Amino acid sequence: MTAVAEARARQALEYEALHSSAAVHLLPRDVLRVDGVDAESYLQGQCSQDVGGLEEGRSVDALLLSPQGKIDAFVRITGAGDGGFVIDTDAGFGSVVAARLERFKLRVKVRIDPLDWNCVAVRGPDSAAAIVGRPDRVVAVEWPGLSGLDLLGPSPAGGPSAWVADRVVRCGDEAWEAARIHAGIPVNGREVVDGTIPAEVGLVDRTVSFTKGCFTGQELVARLDARGSNVARRLCGVVIQDPSPPVSVPVGASVLTADGEHEVGTLSSVAYSPALHGSIALARLHRRVTPPEVVRVIWEDDGHTQRVGAEARPLPLGE
C-alpha cells in the first residue's frame, strides 16, 4: 500500500468514527474571559447574539462586527457565572477579539483577559460517553449532520487528550477538515476575512438576534435580511474531480464558470473527503453561479497551469 493510500485509509477510519461513534480532535482555540459589572450590557451592545441572562455553561455563537456590518471575528460566548463570560475563537484571533472589544470600551467596568486554556473537540453520537476527565467547560456543538462536545479548560496532567478515554479514535487534521467542509462551517482567516459580511458565509441564522435590541453593525445585517439576504457572493461547497494520478489542489485556487470565461471565487479550505472519495472545498462564489452547477478549478504549479473539473454545490454537502 502506498503512503497516500495508507493516509486515506486512516482518514476514512477517523471520518467514520466522527459520524458513527466518537472521535477526538485537538482544536486550536484562543480563549478570553470577560468580567465586570458592565460585562453583560457591554457584550449585548457589541456582539450580534443575545447574551442577556446567559446561564452558566450555556453557549451561543456570535459575531463581532464593525460599524459598517463587516465581520471582525466569529466567536462563541459561554456564560461563566457571576456575570462573567468566556469567549473562544479560532487560534490566532484572540488578540483580534480583545482589540475589537477594547476599541469601544468607554466608561464601562469591563475586564478582558486571555486564558491559557485548551480546546478538545469530540464529535459523534457517543461523544458524552467518551469523556473521562473534568474540563472547566463542556459545550454542546451542533453542526449540520454532526454533533458533539467541545471541552475547554486549563490543560490537565497528561495533556488535554486526558479528558477523553484512550479507546476513542484520535482524529487528524485532514479528516477533521473534511467533516467541517461537509458541514459548511466557516472559520476566521479562511472563509471569514476582511470585508466579509454575515450573509455571505451563512452565519445570520446561527449568530444574529433580531429581537435583542441594538448592537454594533446591526444596520447592514438587518437591511440585508429584510431584502432576503441577497448578496453578491455566498459560501458554497466545491466537489473536485480528482484527476489520475491525483494532484493536490491548493487553497487559493481560482474557481471559474464552466466556460472558463469568468472567475467567480477562490478556494478557502480544501480537504480529501473519504465520503466522496475526492477533494472537497469551500469557496465564496459569485451569484453568477447557482449550485449545483459545473465549474472549473485552476491554479499555477511550478510555472504550469493546472485545471480540474468540479461542481459547485449547496451546503451542507451530501455524502
N, C-alpha and C positions, 0 to 999 in steps of 0.2 A: 504494500500500500504506500502511495506517495505521501509526502509531507502534507500536501494540500488536501488529499483525501482523508488523512488522519485528522487534520484540523476540522474539516467539515463534519466528519463523523462525531467528533467531540461536541461541536457546536449543536448538532442535531439532538444529542442527548440532553444538553443543557436547555435548549429551547423547549424540548418536550416536557422537561421537569417543571419549567416555569408555568406551563399550562395544565399539566395533568396531576402534579403532586406539589412539590415546592422546590425552589432553588433560591440561593442567596447570592447577592452581588454587593461588593464593597463599593458604595456610591459616593464619590467625592462631592461633598456639600460644604458650603460656608454657613455658619450659624451665628446669629446675633440675639442678644437679649434686649428688650425694650421695657424699661421700667419708669416709674414716676407717677405722681398723682394725676398728671395730664396724659398719660400714655394712651389710654383708650380714645379719648376725644381727639388727640393728635393723629393717631393712626386712622381714625374714621375720616378725617379730612384729607388724608394723604394717599390712602390706598383705595382701590376700586371695589373692594368687597366689604360687606357688613361685618365688623368685628365687635359691635356693641353687644355686651353681655356674653362674649365668647367664653364658654365654660372651660375650666382647666382640662387639658388633654384633647379638646376638640380643635380641629384644624380646618382652615379654608384656604383655597388657592386665591391669589390676588395679584394685581398689577400695581406697580408704582409708575405713574405716568408723568410726562412733562406737562406744563400748562397747555401745550398745543395738542395733547392727546396721544403723543407718541410714547411707546413703551420704554421706560428706563430699566425696568427689571421685572421678571416673572418670579414670584416668591410664594412661599407657603407660610401662613401665620397660625400659630398654635397658642391657645390660651395657657398661661403658665401659673395662674392663681395669683392672689394678692394684687390684682390689677395689672400684672405684667404679661408680656408676650414673648414667645420665641419665634424668630423669623429664620427660615433656612432657604437657601437658594443654590443654584449651580456653582460649583467650585470656581473661584476666581472672580465672583461677582459680589462677595460680601462687602468689599470696600465700595463698590458702586452703590449698593443698597444703603450703607451707612452714610455715604456722602449725600445721596439723594434725600434721606431723612433729615440730615443735619441742615440741608440747604434752606428749608422753610421753618426751621425751629426757632421761632421768635417769641420771647416772653412766655414760654411754656416750661413746665417742670417735667422734663423727659430725659432719661439717660439711655444711650445706645452703646452697648458694649459687645465686642466679639466674644464668642465662646469657643474654647478648644474642644469641640465635640466631633464625633464621628457619625456617619450615617451608614446603616446596613439595610439594604433593600431585600425583602423577602416577598416572592410572588408565587402564586399558585393556590389551589383550594386547600392545601394542608399548611398554609403559612402559620396560622396560630399555633398549631401543634409543634412547629419546628423551633419555637422559641424556648430556650432553657435558661437564659440569663435575665438580668434585671436592668435594662436600659432606662434612662431617665424619662424618655418619651416613646410610646408605641403609637404610631399614627396610621390610621387606615388609609389605604390608597385605592382608588377606583380608576382604572384605565379602560377604554373600550376593549372588551374581550379579555381583560386581565386585571385581577385584583390581588391585594396582598397588604403588607405592612411595611412601614419604614421605622427602623429602630434608631433613636437618636440619644446621644449622651456622651460623657467622657469615656475614653477607651478603658475597658476593664482589663484586669490582669489576663494575659494571654491574647490580648488584641480584641478588636471589635467582633471578629468572627466567633468569639467565645459566647456571644449572645445566642447563637444558633447551634442546634445539635450537629454533631460530627457527621451523622448519616445523611444530612441534607446536601444535595448537589450544589457545588460551587460553580457559579455562572460567570464566564469570562466576558470581556468587553464586546466581542463580536455577537454572541447570542443575545446579550442584553440590548445592544443597539438594534438588532433585528426586531426584537419584541417592541421596543419603543417606536421604531419606524412603522411597524404594522399598526400600532395603536394610534399613531399620528400625534404623539406628544412632543411639542416643541421645547427647545432648551435655549437658554441665553447664550449668545455668541454664535449660534448656528442658525436656527430659524428666526430667533428674536435678535435683531441687530438694530443699529442706529436708524431711526426713521420708521421702524415697524409700527403699524397700528394694530390694535387687538383683533379687529375683524379679519385681517389678512391671515392670521395664524390660528383661527378657530378658537380663540380664548374668551370670547364675550360671555357665552353661557356659563363657562366654568369659573370665571373670575370676577364678574361685574354684578353689583346690586344696583338696580334702578329705583329702589324704594327707600334706601337708607338716608338720602339727603346728598348734599353737595360734596364733591371731592375734586382734587386737582386733576385736570384733564377730562372732566366729565362731559364737557360740551360737545367735543368731537365724537366721543363714543355714543352719546345719546342721539346726536343728529344722524349718524350713520345707521344706528339701529332703527330709528324711525323711518329710514328710507330703505329698509330691507338689507342693510349691511352690503350694499352694492359697492364693492371696492375693485380697484384695477387689478390687483393680484390676490391670489388665495392659495393657502398651503394645500398641496396635493401629494399623493404618493406617485412614485415613478417605478414601474416594474421593467427591468432592463433585460433585454435578450442577450444573455451571455454568449459570446462567440466561442468557437472551438479552435484552438485552445483558449481557455478562459483568460481574460485580461482584468486587471484591477482598475475599476472605474473610480476616479478620484472625486473627492469633494471639490466643488468649484467648476466641474464640467458643465458646459452650456447645454441647455435644452432648447431645441428648435422645433418649429412646426414640421409636419410630415414632409412638406415640400422643400424644407430647408431654407425657406425664404425669410423667416422671422425668428429671432431669438426671443424666447418667452420666459426665460428664467435660468437659474443655476442650481445645481445640486448642493444642498446644505448639509446633508447627512447621508451616508451610504453604508450598507452592510450586506453580507450574504444572508439570504433567507433560507433556512432549512425547510420551511413550509412550502416555498415556491420554487426551490431548487435553482435559485438565481439571485442576482443582485437586486436590491430594492433601495429606494432613496426617498428623501423628502425634498420638495422644492416649492418655493412661492412662484406660481405660474400666472402669467398674464391671462386676463379673461378671454383673450383670443382663443385659448384652449378650453374646451368643455369636456372634462373627463366623463366617461372613458374615451380617450382619443389617442391615436397613434402619434408619436413624436420621435425625434431623433436626439441622441446624446453625443456630443463631440467634445474632444479635448486634445491638447498638444502633449505629446510624449516623446522627449528626446528629439525634437525637431520634426516629428511626424504627426500628422493629424489622424486621430483615431475616431472612428464613427461606429455607433451601435444603434440598433433599433430599440424602441421602448414604447411603453404605453403609460400615459398619464391616467391615474385612477383616483376616484374619491377616497377620502379617509373615513373610517379606518380601512386598511387594506384587508381584503378577504384572504382566505387560505385555500 
